Amino acid sequence: MSQVAAPVPRAESQVLPGVRFVRGVLSVLRAIARNPAGLIGFLIIVTYVLVSFIGPYFVPLDTTTKLELIYQLPSREHLLGTDYEGRDILSQIVHGGRDILTVAFLAAALSTFIAVFFGSMSAFIGGKVDGFITSVTDIVLTIPQFPLLAVLSGLIRLKDIWMLAVIIGLLSWPTLLRAVRAQVLSLKQRDYVEAARALDLGTGHIIFREILPNMMSYIAISFTLAMTSAMYSQVGLIYLGLVPFSGHNWAIMINLGWTKGAIFLPDAMSYILSPVFAIAIFQLGLVMLSRSLEEVFNPRLRTGY
């Protein structure tokens, strides 16, 4: 009698892309959950994203002026109180996060890309390329960022959040570029990089497939710090009135709270403190999340080795 052959396990390359994606997500979530502080930070960030981008569809923005409810204390009807026109503060908090988070993410993504790309190319290629990129970086690094942002905001009309994000991102890369360059200068001496050179795999392959994957945890942490810096920059510009007011966001709430005298009225403190705490808690979530990023991008830590 012929025996039935045992089933051959499917190779990893034959696993459906959707299955691999789910496995990857679960692996990342397990790595985040290993660090309680990182898990709390992750939940904070997810909550902010859901509230800022999905919450407005469920919580309508209060735009009706109610003079009899000006600067009311928090109550059952208005959980965070009311503003200088009697409008609900909670609805403004829900609608005020999208622009702030969008600018912070885009500016951090742009600055991180510039720093990683040119920093790694500078260190790996060396010579005149390294000298030129380093010189430009040193020049930009010596210019105070926020005063330059203030000057540019007076020369360039910032019509939308995209332009604001681009300007912040184009001025926020020098510090990270110097750090990436130093990391790559160290990593390019490793044996696996020398082996890749001997195999003539090409500059692009060596940088983006051999060196940068070993720096992903550092890059991810730097990205979170860049988001923090970008958020403070845009809030400062809007608070000082250097960016035209449009829409609703937390920085505009802080500015109006100051100009409308809320800071001098005890019953109106929630109008000032609500956006301040919203920004502070988001920053805290980013910092706490960064504590888990090392395990997310380091497979040896993720598997417990």
C-alpha atoms as one frame of an Amber mdcrd trajectory, in Angstrom:
protein
   0.000   0.000   0.000   1.157   3.437  -0.773   1.483   5.768   2.136  -0.019
   9.234   2.113   2.714  11.846   2.127   2.751  14.270   5.013   1.686  17.787
   4.061   4.586  20.042   3.260   4.485  23.300   5.253   3.947  26.340   3.093
   7.043  28.459   2.615   6.998  31.920   4.140   7.166  33.467   0.690   3.905
  31.724  -0.226   1.969  33.190   2.677  -0.669  35.652   1.554   0.358  39.335
   1.862  -2.623  40.036   4.094  -1.547  37.288   6.492   2.004  38.618   6.623
   0.676  42.107   7.293  -1.486  40.903  10.176   1.425  38.952  11.621   3.617
  42.033  11.408   1.031  44.226  13.123   0.555  41.674  15.907   4.325  41.427
  16.353   4.606  45.213  16.673   1.728  45.353  19.156   3.315  42.614  21.250
   6.597  44.533  21.258   4.824  47.719  22.369   2.908  45.840  25.070   6.171
  44.572  26.592   6.785  48.080  27.927   3.854  49.396  30.022   4.879  53.026
  29.536   5.171  52.521  25.794   1.762  50.853  25.688   0.167  53.787  27.509
   1.850  56.193  25.093   0.614  54.169  22.121  -2.957  54.235  23.453  -2.731
  57.995  23.985  -1.566  58.571  20.402  -4.251  56.288  18.955  -6.914  58.038
  21.039  -5.780  61.466  19.806  -5.804  60.331  16.186  -9.292  58.848  16.494
 -10.679  61.874  18.324  -9.075  64.397  15.964  -9.866  62.726  12.645 -13.020
  60.717  13.376 -14.458  62.557  16.375 -15.628  65.608  14.362 -18.075  63.374
  12.503 -19.789  62.511  15.795 -19.285  65.715  17.812 -20.617  68.765  15.921
 -18.744  72.032  16.358 -20.630  74.499  18.526 -20.765  77.784  16.575 -23.802
  79.386  18.212 -23.177  82.496  20.306 -24.905  82.282  23.696 -24.194  85.416
  25.709 -25.880  84.042  28.833 -23.360  81.157  28.935 -20.113  83.108  28.580
 -17.233  81.509  30.510 -19.304  78.900  32.321 -17.563  76.397  34.570 -17.499
  72.731  33.512 -20.893  71.104  33.963 -22.919  68.124  32.773 -24.041  70.025
  29.664 -20.564  71.423  28.947 -17.902  69.055  30.283 -15.075  71.558  29.764
 -17.111  74.727  30.182 -17.762  77.457  27.628 -15.699  80.158  25.918 -16.022
  83.939  25.507 -19.111  83.507  23.312 -20.768  80.781  25.339 -19.731  77.996
  22.950 -18.867  74.510  24.129 -15.117  74.036  24.682 -15.152  70.244  24.326
 -16.385  70.468  20.730 -13.556  72.903  19.955 -11.012  70.504  21.453 -12.342
  67.666  19.306 -12.231  69.779  16.130  -8.971  71.533  17.005  -6.514  68.651
  16.859  -6.553  67.698  13.187  -4.538  70.644  11.841  -2.052  70.542  14.715
  -1.378  66.807  14.311  -1.242  67.025  10.512   1.356  69.789  10.516   3.418
  68.028  13.193   3.424  64.749  11.253   4.183  66.275   7.836   6.924  68.564
   9.155   8.538  65.714  11.095   8.331  63.387   8.080   9.945  65.970   5.784
  12.725  66.926   8.180  13.471  63.280   9.021  13.626  62.326   5.333  16.033
  65.160   4.542  18.237  64.357   7.517  18.353  60.604   6.905  18.846  60.784
   3.140  21.521  63.479   3.002  23.150  62.468   6.299  23.646  58.877   5.166
  24.826  59.911   1.687  27.252  62.401   3.189  28.826  59.862   5.537  28.949
  56.974   3.073  30.211  58.821   0.003  32.564  61.184   1.840  34.938  63.534
   0.073  33.580  66.718  -1.463  29.981  65.556  -1.086  30.474  65.147   2.644
  32.224  68.507   2.908  29.478  70.340   1.017  26.568  68.780   2.922  28.296
  69.297   6.257  29.020  72.951   5.469  25.401  73.640   4.494  24.233  71.865
   7.640  26.528  73.940   9.852  25.277  77.162   8.284  21.611  76.264   8.780
  22.364  74.983  12.283  23.738  78.359  13.375  20.531  80.201  12.408  17.972
  80.368  15.246  15.023  78.356  13.972  12.056  80.047  15.606  13.135  83.659
  14.862  13.736  82.604  11.246  10.261  81.046  11.164   8.833  84.301  12.475
  10.614  86.297   9.774   9.552  83.906   7.008   5.950  83.990   8.197   6.022
  87.751   7.636   7.502  87.410   4.140   5.501  84.395   2.976   1.759  84.273
   3.351   1.015  80.911   4.939  -2.336  80.194   3.348  -2.750  76.609   4.508
  -1.322  74.004   6.864   0.637  72.333   4.075   2.842  75.360   3.493   3.380
  75.773   7.224   4.399  72.114   7.493   6.851  72.438   4.595   8.525  75.539
   6.046   8.891  73.975   9.494  10.198  70.742   7.979  12.755  72.520   5.769
  14.269  74.234   8.801  14.263  71.354  11.300  16.680  68.807   9.826  20.279
  69.935  10.667  20.597  68.438  14.170  19.297  65.034  13.110  21.444  65.067
   9.963  24.609  65.465  12.022  23.517  62.604  14.268  22.655  60.333  11.310
  25.973  61.137   9.662  27.833  60.112  12.835  25.860  56.862  13.053  26.530
  55.955   9.436  30.245  56.735   9.793  30.328  54.119  12.542  28.145  51.512
  10.832  29.889  51.625   7.456  32.965  50.053   9.067  31.025  46.922  10.076
  31.779  43.550   8.493  28.414  43.173   6.769  28.890  46.528   5.020  32.369
  45.507   3.887  30.906  42.256   2.577  28.227  44.172   0.655  30.932  46.364
  -0.854  32.932  43.308  -1.874  29.843  41.937  -3.617  29.446  45.308  -5.403
  25.810  45.665  -4.374  25.775  49.386  -5.041  25.586  52.486  -2.859  21.791
  52.583  -2.728  21.494  48.965  -1.641  24.171  49.284   1.015  22.699  52.452
   2.525  19.003  51.625   2.386  19.127  47.832   2.809  22.161  47.289   5.029
  22.866  50.417   7.095  19.567  52.254   7.653  17.601  49.184   8.885  20.070
  49.007  11.770  19.237  52.622  12.645  15.446  52.376  12.477  14.898  52.606
  16.217  17.037  55.750  16.405  15.288  57.253  13.367  11.836  56.472  14.781
  12.672  58.053  18.125  14.072  61.103  16.332  10.850  61.297  14.314   8.766
  61.507  17.503  11.030  64.245  18.828  10.706  66.083  15.504   6.924  65.936
  15.847   7.236  67.474  19.304   9.423  70.288  18.006   7.145  70.928  15.005
   4.092  71.115  17.235   5.710  73.673  19.528   6.859  75.728  16.544   3.435
  75.949  14.928   1.671  76.618  18.229   4.142  79.422  18.963   3.652  81.017
  15.547  -0.136  80.871  15.766  -0.183  82.085  19.353   1.909  85.128  18.414
  -0.417  85.860  15.500   2.297  85.317  12.881   0.147  82.801  10.984  -3.281
  83.841   9.643  -6.133  82.365  11.643  -8.146  79.812   9.730 -10.320  76.973
  10.910 -10.170  75.755  14.477  -7.188  74.421  16.379  -5.750  74.392  19.873
  -3.218  77.160  19.206  -5.971  79.543  18.084  -7.863  78.721  21.274  -4.828
  79.696  23.352  -4.397  82.935  21.403  -8.064  83.894  21.729  -8.050  82.942
  25.395  -5.279  85.483  25.928  -6.711  88.251  23.757 -10.242  87.830  25.139
  -9.055  88.098  28.729  -9.744  84.501  29.756  -6.417  84.316  31.555  -7.567
  86.995  34.009 -10.887  85.341  34.885 -10.892  82.345  37.258 -14.083  80.947
  35.731 -12.485  81.013  32.265  -9.317  79.077  33.066 -10.691  75.919  31.444
 -10.668  77.722  28.074  -6.922  78.276  28.429  -6.007  75.030  30.161  -7.993
  72.672  27.908  -5.852  73.190  24.760  -2.686  73.421  26.862  -3.388  70.064
  28.478  -4.402  68.601  25.111  -0.997  69.509  23.678   0.916  68.435  26.795
  -0.754  65.019  27.014  -0.088  64.340  23.334   3.575  65.221  23.844   3.672
  62.909  26.854   2.205  60.120  24.729   4.932  60.588  22.107   7.687  60.466
  24.723   6.223  57.354  26.368   5.732  55.628  23.003   9.388  56.204  22.122
  10.347  53.905  25.006   8.893  50.944  23.077  10.331  51.799  19.677  13.643
  50.064  20.371  11.841  46.758  20.873   9.614  47.348  17.840  12.545  47.768
  15.452  14.981  45.337  17.098  13.967  41.744  16.253  16.283  40.299  18.912
  14.506  42.233  21.660  11.118  41.499  20.112  11.690  37.727  20.266  13.136
  37.903  23.736  16.714  37.011  22.760
